[in-house]
Amino acid sequence: MVHTDDTGWRVGGEGAHLMVFTTPKITVYQVRPRHRNEEVREVIGDDFQGKLVCDRGPSYDAKELNSVKQQKCLAHLICNTKEVEPRQSGRALQFPRQLRELLRQGLDLARRRAELADQPFQQLVAELDQALDDLPLDRTLRNRDNQRLLDGIGAQHDRHNLLRFLSDPRVEPTNNRAERAL
């Protein structure tokens, strides 16, 4: 499991990126002029078999990382729905609100894992996964902000990068570990 994140940085007055890659045993920092999949693969390797917990940065969605199992940070995704909502009205408000509620249900389900027997827990996970499937993830929305949110989150759902933390209890639902390291 590798948690990763980045932030803006300055080197000699020029823009750069401070990137962190952290596990329970080791943390690697790098400062680079760019943050692309090349810099990510330089640290995790081209044959990484673990899981990468990250945000929705474009470098993590490069085709070179298609085989890497990822968990997208649910806190970031929930923030994305909140950012879109103020620009919505009428029925367009429904999509970001429904999506946010489903993501929050996932976080709540993870917190309740220990108190639920395996079968009921797996049933609730399946129901949540189906509810995400039932959102209009494969259609065109009239509202451009909602469409952009839909495209990004729908693609992650198709890759199983939204609820991976519910099928593997070792996976955390957020990249908070990396953010704390920054």
Number of C-alpha atoms within 10 A of each C-alpha: 18 21 27 26 23 20 13 11 16 13 11 7 7 8 12 17 18 18 24 24 26 23 13 9 5 8 14 12 15 12 18 16 14 14 19 15 17 16 16 18 16 9 14 14 11 14 10 14 12 12 16 22 30 27 24 18 14 10 18 24 18 12 10 13 18 11 12 17 18 28 27 28 21 25 17 16 21 18 12 15 22 14 13 19 18 9 12 15 10 6 8 17 17 14 21 22 16 15 20 20 14 18 21 15 15 22 19 11 18 19 10 11 15 10 9 12 9 11 9 11 18 15 11 17 19 13 12 18 17 11 13 20 14 10 15 13 19 13 10 13 16 9 14 11 18 22 18 14 20 23 17 15 21 21 16 18 18 12 16 16 22 24 26 21 21 21 11 9 11 11 20 21 24 21 24 20 20 21 17 10 16 16
